Amino acid sequence: MKEKGCVIEITSLGANVSLSPSAACQGCAASNFCRPKGDDRVTEAQNCIGAKIGDEVYVEISSKTGLLAFFLLFGLPVILGLVGLLIHAHTQDRNIHEIFYGLAGFALGLIIAKVINNILGQKHKFIPRIVEILSSRDF
């Protein structure tokens, strides 16, 4: 997946890039999750090609990585929340504890997703990278 953006800051790990919504975002059902307000979003990307502040660039992240991130953020907590409800369904006590088990499973899913995100975030293949400089603005 490629997105066009503008380099707004050079960091020790790469560059912060402001990504504007593209035409593909208009028809995407998940665009409300990526950009709830429809605004630009900022992401940190590897800057292997030497982009500078003000450069218009393409940032790329693999589709496989995007799907994994989507699953970790949304799928895992929901699945563990359902597992919590199912665990409680096998007990005799059916009351407010059922909600507790569901929420506990959901919270556990969020914690696991955060831990996995921290581990994967340290691996360079999971960090978006600048793949092309479209135009350069020299200041």
N, C-alpha and C positions, 0 to 999 in steps of 0.2 A: 504494500500500500504506500503510495507516494502522495505527499502533501506539499503544497507550496507555502513558503513562509519567508519571514524577514529576520535576519540575525539582529538581536537587540542587545546581546551581552556576550562577551567572551569569558569563559570560566576555566578553572583548572582542569575540569573533566572534558570540556568541549565548548559548546556554545548554547545559549538560550535562544530559542527561535519562536517567534510569534506566528502561529498558524491561523490563517483566516479560513472561514468555512468555504469549501469549494462547491462547484456545481453538483458533485456527487453527494454532498451532504444534504442537498435539498430533497432528494428522493430516498434517503436512507432512513429506515425506521428507527435505527439506534442513535440518530443524530441528537435526540433530546438527552441522551445519556452523556455523550461527548461534550456537547455544548448546550447546557440547559437554557441559557439566555441567548444563544445564537452568536455570542461574542467570540473574539479571537481567544485562543488559548495558548499558553506558553509551555514549551517542552524543552528539556535538555537533550541535546544530541551530540554524538561524537563528531568532531570537526577534523576529520582526516585530510580534508582537501584545502584547509587554510582559509575558510571563509572569514570575512571581517564584518564588523558592526555595519549595518545598513545594507549588506548584500542580500539580494533576493535569491533564495535557494530552494532546492527540493530536498525534503527530509523523507527517508524511507524506513519503514519497519515491516518485517515480513508478515504476511497474513497469518501464518501459523502462530507467531508470537502474539498478534492481536487477538486471535481466538482464545489462546491460553489466558491472556489477561482478562478477557471478557468472562471466561468461565470462572476464574479465581474470584473476580469481583462480584459476580451475580450468581453463578451456578452453585459453587461450593457452599456458601452460607445457606442458600435455600434448601439444597439437598440435606445438609446436616440438620437444619430446622425440621424438615420432614422426618428424618431419622429419629430425632428427639421425640416428636409426636408419636411415632410408631412404637418406640420403646415404652413410652408411657401407656399406650393403648393396650399393652399386654398385662398391665397391672389392674388390680381390682378397684383402685381408688380413682374415680373420674370426677375431678373438680378443677379448681384453679391451678393445681399442679400440672395439668396438661399444657396450659399456656407457658408455665415456667420451663417445662422440658423443651418445648418448641423454641422458645427464646434462647434457652441455654445452648441448644444445638446451633441456632443461627449465630449467636455470639461466638461460639467455638469456631464456626466456619469463617467468620471475619478475622479472628485471631490467626488461624492457620493461613488464611490468604495473605495477611500482613507479613507473617514470618516468611512465607514462600516468596513474596514480593521483595523483601529485603535480601534474601539469598540470590534470587535471579537478577536483581538490580545491580549486583556486583559483577555479573558476567556481561561482557561487552556485546555479546550477540543479542541480548535482550534490550539494549539501549538503542533508540533510533539513531540513525546516522545521516549526516549531510552527504548527498551523493552527487549533487550538481549545483554549480553557481550559475544562476540565470542572468543576473546583472549585478554589477559591482558599483557601489557608490563610494567614492573616495572623499573623505572629509578632511 
